[in-house]
Amino acid sequence: MSEPLLSVQKLRVSFPTRDGGRVNVVDGVSFDLGRERLGIVGESGSGKSMTGRAILRLIRPPGRVEATRLAFEGEDLTTLPERRMRTLRGARISMVMQDPRYSLNPVMTVGRQIAEALRAHTPLGRAATRERVLEMLRAVRINDPERVAGLYPHEVSGGMGQRVMIAMMLIPRPSLLIADEPTSALDVSVQAQVLDLMDDLVRGNGMGLILISHDLDLVARYCDRILVMNAGRVVETCEARRLSEARHPYTRGLLASVPRMHETRAELPTLDRRAGQGT
């Protein structure tokens, strides 16, 4: 049996409390990931984003990350020097954040920022770098890449900005993409376009994907497997196509809370967090 692309065993992320103790915001999360699409879902505060950031070792003190195993392509991420970790970020593991307005540098053109992401990991000449940048902008379905490459982030729409972010993260050709709520800041009409694009690129390049979201329907559509998190723990794992058959009370409560077209219920149920189930 081949080694997984990413192996996470008993991952914990903790922060200090005012009384001198520590609280686990991620509490014993375990999963293996191949070159597949894994969705992580749950409410805000369930530990989804912290899990993604911990994989990239982006949790800074006083936060603390512990794991019995945290390995990427067989390499132990917990013991890597920071210098080696910087070479993995972007080159082998990339992360798309929620809102391009806060992720893109406002004083650098789009083309220059994508070029920097490439040059940081792949030394190329100026002409070759520019061609790769334009090629990547075409790959994310930007029809006029020469013009867009010369624009500043405030001159592009939210949807185009997120496409630029995807281009920047994928231009080094990583093996794993972590997408943290990649469409939460976008108009509904643009969300499907961006996700379809990201899905095509992930499949076409044979990558692994971790899609972090609170949108159950979205994750069920674009992923192969789903982890459901609550209070820092994985409460259920299932195939994405069988999400509607989930058994855990918390997952059932999340599903019941989603509004549907042609809704006939007088009111949506809410979650009883003491019991972790719908009421």
C-alpha positions as CSV (number, residue, x, y, z in Angstrom):
1,M,0.0,0.0,0.0
2,S,1.5,3.4,-1.0
3,E,2.1,6.1,1.5
4,P,-0.5,8.8,1.7
5,L,0.3,12.3,0.4
6,L,-0.5,13.7,3.8
7,S,-0.9,11.9,7.1
8,V,-2.3,13.6,10.2
9,Q,-2.6,11.7,13.5
10,K,-3.9,13.1,16.8
11,L,-3.3,16.7,15.8
12,R,-3.8,19.3,18.6
13,V,-3.7,23.0,18.5
14,S,-3.9,24.8,21.8
15,F,-3.8,28.4,23.2
16,P,-3.3,29.7,26.7
17,T,-6.3,30.8,28.9
18,R,-6.4,33.6,31.4
19,D,-6.2,31.2,34.3
20,G,-2.9,29.8,33.1
21,G,-4.3,26.7,31.5
22,R,-4.6,25.8,27.8
23,V,-7.6,25.2,25.6
24,N,-7.6,22.8,22.6
25,V,-9.1,24.4,19.5
26,V,-8.2,21.3,17.5
27,D,-8.4,18.2,19.7
28,G,-7.0,15.0,18.3
29,V,-7.8,15.2,14.6
30,S,-6.6,12.3,12.5
31,F,-6.9,11.6,8.7
32,D,-4.9,10.4,5.7
33,L,-5.1,12.2,2.4
34,G,-4.2,10.8,-1.0
35,R,-4.4,12.7,-4.3
36,E,-8.1,13.2,-3.7
37,R,-10.5,15.9,-2.7
38,L,-11.3,16.1,1.1
39,G,-13.8,18.4,2.5
40,I,-13.7,19.6,6.1
41,V,-17.0,21.1,7.3
42,G,-18.4,22.5,10.5
43,E,-19.6,25.7,12.1
44,S,-17.4,28.8,12.7
45,G,-15.1,28.0,15.5
46,S,-15.1,24.2,15.0
47,G,-11.4,24.1,14.2
48,K,-11.5,23.8,10.4
49,S,-9.2,26.7,9.5
50,M,-6.8,26.0,12.5
51,T,-6.4,22.4,11.1
52,G,-5.3,23.8,7.7
53,R,-3.0,26.4,9.2
54,A,-1.4,23.8,11.5
55,I,-0.5,21.6,8.5
56,L,1.4,24.5,7.1
57,R,2.9,25.4,10.5
58,L,1.3,28.8,10.4
59,I,0.3,28.7,14.1
60,R,2.5,31.1,16.0
61,P,3.3,31.4,19.7
62,P,1.5,31.4,22.1
63,G,-0.3,28.8,20.0
64,R,1.1,25.3,20.2
65,V,0.8,22.5,17.7
66,E,1.3,18.9,18.7
67,A,0.8,15.6,16.8
68,T,1.8,12.0,17.0
69,R,2.3,12.2,13.2
70,L,2.2,15.1,10.8
71,A,3.9,14.0,7.5
72,F,3.7,15.3,4.0
73,E,5.1,13.0,1.2
74,G,6.8,11.0,4.0
75,E,8.5,14.0,5.5
76,D,7.9,14.8,9.2
77,L,6.6,18.4,9.3
78,T,6.8,18.7,13.1
79,T,10.6,18.4,13.1
80,L,11.5,20.4,9.9
81,P,13.6,23.5,10.4
82,E,11.7,26.7,9.5
83,R,13.9,27.2,6.5
84,R,13.0,23.9,5.0
85,M,9.3,24.5,5.8
86,R,9.4,27.8,3.8
87,T,10.5,25.8,0.8
88,L,7.5,23.5,1.1
89,R,5.0,26.3,1.5
90,G,3.9,27.4,-1.9
91,A,6.1,24.9,-3.8
92,R,4.6,21.7,-2.5
93,I,1.7,22.8,-0.3
94,S,-0.3,25.9,-1.2
95,M,-3.2,27.6,0.6
96,V,-5.9,29.8,-0.9
97,M,-7.4,32.1,1.8
98,Q,-10.9,33.5,2.1
99,D,-10.7,37.0,0.7
100,P,-8.3,38.1,-2.0
101,R,-8.6,41.7,-0.8
102,Y,-6.6,40.8,2.3
103,S,-4.2,38.3,0.7
104,L,-3.0,40.3,-2.3
105,N,-0.4,43.1,-1.9
106,P,-2.2,46.4,-2.8
107,V,0.9,48.1,-4.1
108,M,2.1,45.4,-6.5
109,T,0.5,44.5,-9.9
110,V,-1.2,41.2,-10.3
111,G,1.5,39.9,-12.7
112,R,4.3,40.8,-10.4
113,Q,2.8,39.0,-7.5
114,I,2.2,35.8,-9.4
115,A,5.8,36.1,-10.8
116,E,7.2,36.4,-7.3
117,A,5.3,33.2,-6.2
118,L,7.0,31.4,-9.1
119,R,10.5,32.9,-8.7
120,A,10.5,32.0,-5.0
121,H,10.6,28.3,-5.9
122,T,11.6,28.1,-9.5
123,P,14.5,30.3,-10.9
124,L,13.6,31.3,-14.4
125,G,14.6,34.1,-16.7
126,R,12.4,37.2,-17.1
127,A,10.8,36.1,-20.4
128,A,10.1,32.6,-19.3
129,T,8.6,33.8,-16.0
130,R,6.3,36.2,-17.8
131,E,5.2,33.5,-20.2
132,R,4.4,31.2,-17.2
133,V,2.4,34.0,-15.6
134,L,0.3,34.6,-18.7
135,E,-0.1,30.9,-19.2
136,M,-1.4,30.6,-15.6
137,L,-3.8,33.5,-16.0
138,R,-5.2,31.8,-19.1
139,A,-5.5,28.6,-17.1
140,V,-7.8,30.3,-14.6
141,R,-9.9,31.6,-17.4
142,I,-8.9,35.2,-17.6
143,N,-9.4,36.2,-21.2
144,D,-7.1,39.2,-21.4
145,P,-4.0,38.1,-19.3
146,E,-1.7,40.8,-20.6
147,R,-4.0,43.5,-19.4
148,V,-4.9,41.9,-16.1
149,A,-1.2,41.2,-15.3
150,G,-0.7,45.0,-15.3
151,L,-3.6,45.8,-13.0
152,Y,-3.5,46.3,-9.2
153,P,-5.7,44.3,-6.9
154,H,-8.2,47.1,-6.3
155,E,-8.8,47.2,-10.1
156,V,-10.1,43.7,-10.3
157,S,-13.4,42.3,-9.1
158,G,-13.8,39.8,-6.2
159,G,-14.2,36.9,-8.5
160,M,-11.2,37.8,-10.7
161,G,-9.2,38.5,-7.5
162,Q,-9.8,35.0,-6.3
163,R,-8.8,33.6,-9.7
164,V,-5.6,35.6,-9.4
165,M,-5.0,34.0,-5.9
166,I,-5.6,30.5,-7.3
167,A,-3.1,31.3,-10.2
168,M,-0.6,32.5,-7.6
169,M,-1.0,29.4,-5.4
170,L,-0.9,26.9,-8.3
171,I,1.9,28.4,-10.5
172,P,4.6,26.5,-8.5
173,R,2.7,23.3,-9.3
174,P,2.2,22.0,-5.7
175,S,1.0,18.5,-4.8
176,L,-1.5,19.7,-2.2
177,L,-3.9,22.7,-2.2
178,I,-5.6,23.8,1.0
179,A,-8.6,26.0,0.2
180,D,-10.0,27.8,3.2
181,E,-13.5,29.1,2.4
182,P,-12.3,30.1,-1.1
183,T,-15.7,31.5,-2.2
184,S,-17.1,33.0,1.0
185,A,-16.4,36.6,-0.1
186,L,-17.8,36.1,-3.6
187,D,-21.2,36.7,-5.1
188,V,-23.3,33.5,-5.5
189,S,-23.2,33.8,-9.3
190,V,-19.4,33.7,-9.2
191,Q,-18.9,31.0,-6.6
192,A,-19.7,28.0,-8.9
193,Q,-17.4,29.4,-11.7
194,V,-14.4,29.7,-9.2
195,L,-15.0,26.2,-7.7
196,D,-15.4,24.6,-11.1
197,L,-12.2,26.2,-12.2
198,M,-10.3,25.1,-9.0
199,D,-11.8,21.5,-9.4
200,D,-10.6,21.3,-13.0
201,L,-7.1,22.4,-12.1
202,V,-6.8,20.1,-9.1
203,R,-8.0,17.1,-11.2
204,G,-5.9,18.0,-14.2
205,N,-2.7,18.3,-12.2
206,G,-3.3,15.2,-10.1
207,M,-3.2,17.1,-6.8
208,G,-4.7,16.6,-3.4
209,L,-7.2,19.1,-2.2
210,I,-8.5,20.0,1.3
211,L,-11.6,22.2,0.9
212,I,-12.6,23.9,4.2
213,S,-16.1,25.2,4.3
214,H,-19.3,25.6,6.3
215,D,-21.4,25.0,3.2
216,L,-22.3,21.3,3.2
217,D,-23.9,21.2,-0.2
218,L,-20.9,22.8,-1.8
219,V,-18.5,20.3,-0.2
220,A,-20.7,17.4,-1.1
221,R,-20.6,18.5,-4.7
222,Y,-16.8,19.1,-5.1
223,C,-15.2,16.5,-2.7
224,D,-14.7,12.8,-2.5
225,R,-14.7,12.5,1.3
226,I,-15.9,14.7,4.1
227,L,-14.8,15.2,7.7
228,V,-17.3,16.9,10.0
229,M,-15.8,18.8,12.8
230,N,-17.4,20.1,16.0
231,A,-15.6,21.7,19.0
232,G,-12.1,20.8,17.5
233,R,-12.9,17.1,17.0
234,V,-13.9,15.0,14.0
235,V,-17.3,13.6,14.8
236,E,-18.0,11.9,11.5
237,T,-16.3,10.8,8.3
238,C,-18.2,9.8,5.2
239,E,-18.2,9.7,1.4
240,A,-19.3,13.0,0.0
241,R,-22.0,11.4,-2.1
242,R,-23.5,9.8,1.0
243,L,-23.5,13.0,3.2
244,S,-27.3,12.9,3.2
245,E,-27.1,9.5,4.9
246,A,-24.9,10.8,7.8
247,R,-25.7,9.3,11.2
248,H,-24.1,11.5,13.8
249,P,-26.6,13.8,15.5
250,Y,-24.4,16.9,15.0
251,T,-24.1,16.2,11.2
252,R,-27.9,15.6,11.1
253,G,-28.4,18.9,12.8
254,L,-26.2,20.7,10.3
255,L,-28.1,19.2,7.4
256,A,-31.5,20.0,8.9
257,S,-30.4,23.7,9.4
258,V,-29.8,24.2,5.7
259,P,-32.6,26.1,4.0
260,R,-34.0,24.5,0.8
261,M,-35.7,25.8,-2.2
262,H,-39.5,25.6,-1.9
263,E,-39.1,25.4,1.9
264,T,-42.3,24.3,3.7
265,R,-41.1,24.4,7.3
266,A,-42.3,27.3,9.4
267,E,-38.8,27.8,10.9
268,L,-35.4,26.2,10.6
269,P,-34.2,24.0,13.4
270,T,-31.2,25.2,15.5
271,L,-28.4,23.2,17.0
272,D,-28.5,22.3,20.7
273,R,-24.7,22.5,21.3
274,R,-24.9,20.9,24.7
275,A,-26.1,17.7,23.0
276,G,-24.5,18.5,19.6
277,Q,-27.8,17.8,17.8
278,G,-30.7,19.5,16.2
279,T,-33.7,20.5,18.2
